[in-house]
Amino acid sequence: SYSFCTLLAANRIIIMKTILQGAAAAFLPEQYGNGTDVVNEWSDAAEKVYTEYYPIVHPAFAFVWENCFLIAGLIALYYLHRWNSSVLIYCGGWHGEGRPPVVKRLSPDMLPPFANGWYKVLDSKDLPKGKVKSVRLCDKKMVAFRTEAGKVGVLDAYCPHLGADLGVHGRVVDGCVECPFHAWKFNVNGECEGIEYSDCIPEGSTIASYEVFEANNAIHVWYDAEKRPPSWYPHRYKEVETGEWYFACWSGHEILTHMAELPENGPDAAHLDVLHKDWIFSRALHQRQEKKVETEFLSHAWEANWEIDEDKPHQSLLKVAQKMVIGGGWIPSMTVVAVQANQVGPALVYLHLQTSFGKILMAQSTHPVGKLRQRVEHFYYAEKSVPRLVAKFVAWGSSRQFERDVAIWESKTFLAKPLLTKGDGPITRFRQWYKNFYSENSVKFTDQTDNDW
C-alpha cells in the first residue's frame, strides 16, 4: 500500500508539472514553442526521479507509513502529559445545563429540597479582589464580592431601597458592594454604610448576610433555615491549597433531581455490581439488552462499606475497592483502585483514590440552584508522582460512571418505604442520618421562592 502511495504521489507531481508547462507553452509560444520539448524534458526528469531517488524515498516512506500510529501516539502522550488544561471532559461548560424542569411525582414523605450545611458557590479564582458576582443557592439570588483587602461577603442580592440586583452592575467601593441604582453601600455583614446622596441611613437597611468559609480554592456559604451559626466546617486540604498536589481537571453536571438522591448511592452497595459493572468504554445503559461481548469479557468488580463517622456526626465514610475483571480473572496492581469517600455534610464529598502511581483527590460539591435542580462539580487533584494522563483518565472514567447514575436519578421516583432485601446496604440508616440536616423551618416544595416571582 505504501509502495502504491509513493508511485501515485510521484506520478501526480509529474502530471501537474507537465500540465503547467503545457499551459505555459500555449500562452508563451515564443519562449516554449509548441510545448512538446517541455513535455519530453519533464518525462525524462520524471524517469530520473523514479530510478535515482525512489530507492531512497521508498524506505523512508515505508518506515513512516508502518509506524505512523506509533509516532502519533508518542506525540499525543507527550502533549497530554504536559497538558495543564482543566478542560478535558466537557469543553462546552456544564453538561445538561438549561433543560426545563423535570416532572416528578412529589411524595408527601419526601425531604424538603434544601438541607442545612455548607455549599460551595464559587471558585476562589473566579472572585478576585474588587469583583462582584451573582450566585444562586437554594432558589435564592445572592451576590458575592471580594473587598480590596481580600475579604469575601455574600448577601441577599436585592437592595432594600428599591429592589435593584446588586450582582448586576454592582461594584466594590471602600470595602462595600455599591448598588448600581442609587449607590447605597453595604459591607460584608450586609449593613448599609453610606448613601451617595444622603447622610440619613433609614432603619431596616441591612441585607441578610451569610457566613463564608474559603478553603481548598473554593468559597463556601453556610445555609441554615433557622439562621443558626455553623456547627462544623469543611476540612482543609493543605496539599490543594499550597499547590503541593497539581490540579488535573474539572467536570460539571446539571442534574434534575432531589439533592438527597446523590449521597444515597453511598450505602447502596448493591447497585455497583449492576449499574457500574460494565466497562467504562461501553455504553452500559444502551447495551444492557444487547449483551455485547466486551461487557462480558471486560468489567468492574466492586466491594463497598458505608458507615457514619461516630466522632463527626456530620460526616459519613464510604470505603470502596474496585478492580478490573478480564476474562474471569483480574490484573493486580495497576487496575486496582482503593477509594475512601468522605461525605461532609449534605453537599460535599471528598474521594481519596489510591492508585499504583500515587494519590488522587476528587472534590465533589452539590449546589442546589432550584428545588429539583442540582449543579454538581468534580475537581481532581493529584500527587506529582501521578502522570497527568493517568489523572485525566481516572477523571474521565469517573465521569462516565457518574453519568450512569444521572440517568437513573433523573427518571426515578421517591419511595418513602422502599422494598429492601438482604444485601441492599444500610439505606434506611442513611436516610435517618441525612434527616439531621433538616429543621423545622426548612423550605417546603410548596413554599414560594425567588424562582416563583
C-alpha positions as CSV (number, residue, x, y, z in Angstrom):
1,S,0.0,0.0,0.0
2,Y,2.8,2.4,0.8
3,S,4.6,1.5,-2.5
4,F,1.4,2.3,-4.4
5,C,1.1,5.6,-2.5
6,T,4.7,6.5,-3.3
7,L,4.2,5.9,-7.0
8,L,0.9,7.7,-7.0
9,A,2.4,10.8,-5.4
10,A,5.3,10.8,-7.9
11,N,3.0,10.4,-10.9
12,R,0.7,13.2,-9.6
13,I,3.7,15.5,-9.3
14,I,4.8,14.7,-12.9
15,I,1.3,15.2,-14.3
16,M,0.8,18.5,-12.6
17,K,4.2,19.9,-13.8
18,T,3.5,18.7,-17.3
19,I,0.1,20.4,-17.4
20,L,1.6,23.6,-16.1
21,Q,4.4,23.6,-18.6
22,G,2.0,22.7,-21.4
23,A,-0.1,25.7,-20.4
24,A,2.9,27.9,-20.4
25,A,3.8,26.8,-23.9
26,A,0.3,27.6,-25.1
27,F,0.4,31.1,-23.7
28,L,4.1,31.8,-24.3
29,P,4.8,30.1,-27.7
30,E,7.9,32.3,-28.4
31,Q,9.6,31.0,-25.3
32,Y,8.4,27.4,-25.1
33,G,7.5,26.6,-28.7
34,N,4.7,24.1,-29.0
35,G,5.4,22.6,-25.6
36,T,6.5,19.2,-26.9
37,D,10.1,19.6,-25.9
38,V,9.0,20.6,-22.5
39,V,6.8,17.5,-22.1
40,N,9.7,15.3,-23.2
41,E,12.1,17.2,-20.8
42,W,9.8,16.6,-17.9
43,S,9.2,12.9,-18.8
44,D,13.0,12.4,-18.8
45,A,13.2,14.2,-15.4
46,A,10.4,12.0,-14.0
47,E,12.2,8.8,-15.1
48,K,15.4,10.1,-13.4
49,V,13.5,10.8,-10.2
50,Y,12.0,7.3,-10.3
51,T,15.2,5.5,-11.0
52,E,17.6,7.5,-8.8
53,Y,15.5,8.9,-5.9
54,Y,12.8,6.3,-5.5
55,P,15.1,3.7,-3.8
56,I,15.9,6.4,-1.2
57,V,12.5,7.8,-0.7
58,H,10.7,4.4,-0.7
59,P,12.3,3.0,2.5
60,A,11.8,6.3,4.4
61,F,8.2,6.5,3.3
62,A,7.7,2.8,4.3
63,F,9.1,3.4,7.8
64,V,6.8,6.4,8.4
65,W,3.8,4.6,7.0
66,E,4.3,1.5,9.1
67,N,5.0,3.5,12.3
68,C,2.6,6.4,11.8
69,F,0.2,5.4,14.6
70,L,3.1,4.8,17.0
71,I,4.7,8.1,16.2
72,A,1.3,9.9,16.5
73,G,0.6,8.1,19.8
74,L,4.0,9.1,21.3
75,I,3.4,12.7,20.3
76,A,-0.1,12.7,21.8
77,L,1.2,11.1,25.1
78,Y,3.9,13.8,25.3
79,Y,1.5,16.6,25.0
80,L,-1.2,15.0,27.2
81,H,1.3,14.5,29.9
82,R,2.3,18.2,29.7
83,W,-1.3,19.4,29.3
84,N,-2.2,21.7,32.1
85,S,-5.7,22.5,31.0
86,S,-8.7,21.7,33.2
87,V,-11.0,21.3,30.1
88,L,-10.8,17.5,29.5
89,I,-14.3,16.1,30.0
90,Y,-16.6,18.8,28.7
91,C,-15.4,21.7,26.6
92,G,-18.7,23.4,26.5
93,G,-19.2,24.1,30.2
94,W,-21.9,22.4,32.3
95,H,-23.2,19.1,31.0
96,G,-27.0,19.1,30.9
97,E,-27.4,22.8,31.6
98,G,-30.5,24.8,30.7
99,R,-33.0,22.0,30.4
100,P,-36.6,22.5,31.5
101,P,-37.5,21.3,35.0
102,V,-38.2,17.6,35.2
103,V,-41.7,16.5,36.1
104,K,-41.6,14.3,39.2
105,R,-44.3,12.8,41.4
106,L,-43.7,14.5,44.7
107,S,-44.3,12.3,47.8
108,P,-45.5,13.9,51.0
109,D,-42.8,11.9,52.8
110,M,-40.0,13.4,50.6
111,L,-37.4,15.5,52.4
112,P,-37.5,19.3,51.9
113,P,-35.5,20.4,48.8
114,F,-32.7,22.2,50.7
115,A,-30.6,20.8,53.5
116,N,-28.7,22.9,56.2
117,G,-25.0,23.0,55.7
118,W,-22.0,24.3,53.7
119,Y,-22.3,24.8,50.0
120,K,-19.6,25.6,47.5
121,V,-20.8,28.5,45.4
122,L,-17.7,29.8,43.6
123,D,-14.0,29.0,42.8
124,S,-11.7,31.4,44.6
125,K,-10.0,32.3,41.3
126,D,-13.4,33.5,39.9
127,L,-13.8,36.2,42.6
128,P,-10.6,38.4,42.6
129,K,-10.3,41.5,44.7
130,G,-12.7,44.2,43.8
131,K,-15.1,42.0,41.8
132,V,-18.8,41.2,42.2
133,K,-20.6,38.0,41.2
134,S,-24.2,36.9,41.1
135,V,-24.8,33.4,42.6
136,R,-27.9,31.3,43.1
137,L,-28.2,29.0,46.1
138,C,-31.3,27.1,47.4
139,D,-33.5,29.1,45.0
140,K,-32.3,32.4,46.4
141,K,-30.5,35.1,44.4
142,M,-27.3,36.2,46.2
143,V,-24.4,38.5,45.5
144,A,-20.8,37.6,46.3
145,F,-18.0,40.2,46.3
146,R,-14.4,40.4,47.5
147,T,-13.1,43.6,49.1
148,E,-9.8,45.3,48.2
149,A,-8.5,43.7,51.4
150,G,-9.4,40.3,50.2
151,K,-12.4,39.6,52.5
152,V,-15.4,37.8,50.9
153,G,-19.0,38.8,51.5
154,V,-22.2,37.0,50.4
155,L,-25.5,38.8,50.8
156,D,-29.1,38.5,49.5
157,A,-29.0,40.1,46.1
158,Y,-31.7,42.7,46.3
159,C,-31.2,46.2,47.6
160,P,-33.8,47.1,50.3
161,H,-34.1,50.6,48.8
162,L,-35.9,49.9,45.5
163,G,-35.0,46.3,44.9
164,A,-32.1,46.6,42.5
165,D,-30.0,43.5,42.0
166,L,-26.5,44.2,43.5
167,G,-25.0,41.5,41.3
168,V,-26.0,43.3,38.1
169,H,-23.5,46.1,37.5
170,G,-22.8,46.5,41.2
171,R,-19.2,47.3,42.2
172,V,-16.9,47.3,45.2
173,V,-16.2,50.6,46.8
174,D,-14.4,51.2,50.1
175,G,-14.9,47.6,51.2
176,C,-18.6,47.6,50.3
177,V,-20.7,46.4,47.4
178,E,-22.3,49.5,45.9
179,C,-25.8,49.4,44.4
180,P,-25.8,50.3,40.7
181,F,-29.2,52.1,41.0
182,H,-28.7,54.7,43.8
183,A,-25.2,53.9,45.1
184,W,-26.2,52.6,48.5
185,K,-23.2,50.8,50.0
186,F,-23.3,47.5,52.0
187,N,-20.4,45.9,53.9
188,V,-19.8,42.1,54.2
189,N,-22.2,41.9,57.1
190,G,-25.0,43.4,55.0
191,E,-25.0,46.7,56.9
192,C,-25.6,49.9,54.9
193,E,-22.5,52.2,55.4
194,G,-23.4,55.1,53.2
195,I,-25.7,56.6,50.6
196,E,-24.3,58.7,47.8
197,Y,-26.9,61.5,48.0
198,S,-27.9,61.4,51.7
199,D,-26.4,61.3,55.2
200,C,-29.5,59.6,56.6
201,I,-29.5,55.8,56.7
202,P,-33.0,54.5,57.4
203,E,-33.8,51.7,59.7
204,G,-34.2,48.3,58.1
205,S,-31.5,49.0,55.6
206,T,-29.5,45.8,56.5
207,I,-29.4,43.0,54.0
208,A,-29.3,39.3,55.1
209,S,-25.7,38.1,55.0
210,Y,-24.2,34.6,55.0
211,E,-21.3,33.0,56.8
212,V,-18.4,32.4,54.3
213,F,-15.6,29.8,54.6
214,E,-12.8,29.8,52.0
215,A,-10.9,26.6,51.7
216,N,-9.5,24.3,49.1
217,N,-9.5,27.1,46.5
218,A,-13.3,27.4,46.9
219,I,-15.8,29.8,48.5
220,H,-18.4,28.0,50.7
221,V,-21.6,29.5,52.1
222,W,-23.4,28.4,55.2
223,Y,-27.1,27.9,54.7
224,D,-29.4,27.3,57.7
225,A,-33.2,27.6,57.7
226,E,-33.1,28.5,61.4
227,K,-30.4,31.2,60.9
228,R,-28.1,29.3,63.3
229,P,-24.3,29.8,63.1
230,P,-22.2,27.0,61.7
231,S,-21.7,23.9,63.9
232,W,-19.0,22.4,61.7
233,Y,-16.7,23.3,58.9
234,P,-15.3,21.6,55.7
235,H,-11.9,20.0,56.0
236,R,-8.9,21.9,54.7
237,Y,-6.5,20.0,52.4
238,K,-3.1,21.7,52.6
239,E,-1.9,19.7,49.6
240,V,-4.5,21.5,47.5
241,E,-4.1,25.0,49.0
242,T,-0.3,25.1,48.8
243,G,-0.1,23.6,45.3
244,E,1.8,20.5,46.6
245,W,-0.7,18.5,44.5
246,Y,-1.4,19.7,41.0
247,F,-4.9,20.4,39.6
248,A,-5.7,17.8,37.0
249,C,-9.2,18.7,35.6
250,W,-12.8,19.6,36.2
251,S,-16.2,18.3,35.2
252,G,-19.6,19.8,35.8
253,H,-23.2,18.4,35.5
254,E,-26.6,20.0,36.0
255,I,-28.9,17.3,37.3
256,L,-32.7,17.4,37.6
257,T,-33.3,15.5,40.8
258,H,-33.5,15.9,44.6
259,M,-30.2,16.6,46.3
260,A,-30.6,13.6,48.7
261,E,-30.6,11.1,45.8
262,L,-26.9,11.6,45.2
263,P,-25.5,10.7,48.6
264,E,-27.9,7.8,48.9
265,N,-25.8,6.0,46.4
266,G,-23.1,5.6,49.1
267,P,-24.9,3.0,51.3
268,D,-26.5,1.4,48.2
269,A,-23.6,-1.0,47.5
270,A,-25.7,-3.4,45.5
271,H,-26.1,-1.0,42.6
272,L,-22.3,-1.0,42.0
273,D,-22.2,-4.5,40.6
274,V,-25.2,-3.8,38.3
275,L,-25.1,-0.2,37.1
276,H,-21.3,0.2,37.3
277,K,-20.2,-3.3,36.3
278,D,-19.8,-2.8,32.6
279,W,-16.5,-1.5,31.2
280,I,-16.3,2.3,31.2
281,F,-15.8,2.4,27.4
282,S,-19.2,0.7,26.8
283,R,-22.5,2.5,26.7
284,A,-23.8,0.4,29.6
285,L,-27.4,1.6,29.7
286,H,-27.8,1.4,25.9
287,Q,-26.3,-2.1,25.6
288,R,-27.8,-3.9,28.5
289,Q,-30.2,-5.8,26.3
290,E,-27.7,-6.4,23.5
291,K,-25.3,-8.5,25.7
292,K,-22.2,-7.1,24.0
293,V,-19.1,-9.3,24.1
294,E,-16.9,-6.6,25.6
295,T,-19.2,-6.1,28.6
296,E,-18.9,-9.8,29.4
297,F,-15.1,-10.0,28.8
298,L,-14.2,-6.7,30.5
299,S,-16.0,-5.5,33.6
300,H,-15.5,-3.8,37.0
301,A,-15.8,-5.6,40.3
302,W,-16.7,-3.7,43.5
303,E,-16.6,-4.1,47.2
304,A,-18.1,-1.3,49.4
305,N,-18.8,-0.4,53.0
306,W,-20.7,2.6,54.3
307,E,-20.8,3.9,57.9
308,I,-21.4,7.0,59.9
309,D,-18.3,8.8,61.4
310,E,-19.0,8.5,65.1
311,D,-16.5,11.2,66.0
312,K,-18.0,13.6,63.5
313,P,-21.8,13.1,63.2
314,H,-22.0,15.5,60.2
315,Q,-19.8,13.1,58.2
316,S,-20.1,9.6,56.8
317,L,-17.4,7.3,55.3
318,L,-17.6,5.0,52.3
319,K,-14.8,2.6,51.5
320,V,-14.7,1.1,48.0
321,A,-12.3,-1.3,46.3
322,Q,-12.5,-1.5,42.5
323,K,-10.7,-3.9,40.2
324,M,-10.8,-4.7,36.5
325,V,-12.0,-8.2,35.7
326,I,-10.7,-9.5,32.3
327,G,-12.0,-12.8,31.0
328,G,-13.0,-14.0,34.5
329,G,-9.6,-13.0,36.1
330,W,-8.2,-9.7,37.2
331,I,-5.0,-7.8,36.7
332,P,-3.4,-6.8,40.0
333,S,-1.7,-3.5,40.8
334,M,-2.5,-1.1,38.0
335,T,-6.2,-2.0,37.6
336,V,-6.9,-1.9,41.4
337,V,-8.1,1.4,42.9
338,A,-8.9,1.8,46.6
339,V,-11.3,4.7,47.4
340,Q,-12.4,6.3,50.6
341,A,-15.2,8.8,50.2
342,N,-15.8,11.3,53.0
343,Q,-19.4,12.8,52.8
344,V,-19.1,16.0,54.7
345,G,-22.5,17.4,55.4
346,P,-25.3,17.2,52.9
347,A,-23.4,18.5,49.8
348,L,-19.6,18.0,50.0
349,V,-17.8,14.8,49.2
350,Y,-14.0,14.2,49.1
351,L,-12.9,11.0,47.4
352,H,-9.4,9.8,48.2
353,L,-8.2,7.4,45.4
354,Q,-5.1,5.3,45.9
355,T,-3.6,4.2,42.6
356,S,-0.3,2.4,41.8
357,F,1.1,5.8,40.8
358,G,0.1,7.8,43.8
359,K,-2.9,9.5,45.4
360,I,-5.7,11.4,43.6
361,L,-8.3,13.6,45.4
362,M,-11.7,14.3,43.9
363,A,-13.6,17.1,45.5
364,Q,-17.4,16.9,44.7
365,S,-19.8,19.6,45.5
366,T,-23.6,19.7,45.1
367,H,-25.0,23.1,44.6
368,P,-28.8,23.3,44.6
369,V,-29.9,26.2,42.4
370,G,-33.5,25.1,42.4
371,K,-35.8,22.7,44.2
372,L,-35.1,19.8,41.9
373,R,-32.0,21.2,40.1
374,Q,-28.5,20.5,41.2
375,R,-25.2,21.6,39.9
376,V,-22.6,19.0,40.7
377,E,-18.9,19.7,40.2
378,H,-15.9,17.4,40.4
379,F,-12.4,18.8,40.9
380,Y,-9.4,16.4,40.6
381,Y,-6.0,16.9,42.3
382,A,-3.1,14.5,42.2
383,E,0.3,13.9,43.7
384,K,3.1,14.9,41.4
385,S,4.1,11.2,41.1
386,V,0.8,10.6,39.2
387,P,1.2,11.2,35.4
388,R,-1.2,13.8,34.1
389,L,-2.5,11.4,31.6
390,V,-3.4,8.9,34.4
391,A,-5.2,11.6,36.5
392,K,-7.2,12.7,33.5
393,F,-8.1,9.1,32.5
394,V,-9.3,8.5,36.1
395,A,-11.4,11.7,35.9
396,W,-12.8,10.7,32.6
397,G,-13.7,7.2,33.8
398,S,-15.3,8.6,37.0
399,S,-17.4,10.9,34.9
400,R,-18.5,8.1,32.7
401,Q,-19.6,6.1,35.7
402,F,-21.3,9.2,37.3
403,E,-23.4,9.7,34.1
404,R,-24.9,6.3,34.5
405,D,-26.2,7.4,37.9
406,V,-27.5,10.6,36.4
407,A,-29.8,8.7,34.0
408,I,-31.3,6.9,36.9
409,W,-31.6,9.8,39.3
410,E,-33.5,11.9,36.7
411,S,-36.0,9.2,35.9
412,K,-36.7,7.5,39.2
413,T,-39.4,8.3,41.8
414,F,-39.0,8.6,45.5
415,L,-40.3,5.7,47.7
416,A,-40.7,6.5,51.4
417,K,-40.8,2.8,52.2
418,P,-38.7,1.0,49.7
419,L,-38.9,-2.8,49.5
420,L,-35.4,-3.7,50.7
421,T,-33.8,-7.1,50.9
422,K,-30.6,-8.7,52.1
423,G,-27.6,-7.2,50.5
424,D,-29.1,-3.8,49.8
425,G,-26.9,-1.9,52.3
426,P,-27.9,0.4,55.2
427,I,-30.2,2.7,53.1
428,T,-32.6,3.1,56.0
429,R,-29.8,4.1,58.3
430,F,-28.5,6.6,55.8
431,R,-32.0,8.3,55.5
432,Q,-32.2,8.7,59.2
433,W,-28.7,10.2,59.3
434,Y,-29.4,12.6,56.4
435,K,-32.6,13.9,58.1
436,N,-30.3,15.6,60.6
437,F,-29.5,18.2,58.0
438,Y,-33.1,19.5,58.0
439,S,-35.0,21.5,60.6
440,E,-38.5,22.9,61.4
441,N,-38.3,25.8,59.0
442,S,-36.7,24.1,56.1
443,V,-38.2,25.3,52.8
444,K,-41.0,23.0,51.6
445,F,-41.8,22.2,48.0
446,T,-45.0,24.2,48.3
447,D,-43.2,27.4,49.6
448,Q,-42.7,30.3,47.3
449,T,-39.1,31.1,46.4
450,D,-37.3,33.6,44.2
451,N,-37.8,31.4,41.1
452,D,-41.6,31.7,41.7
453,W,-41.7,35.5,41.5
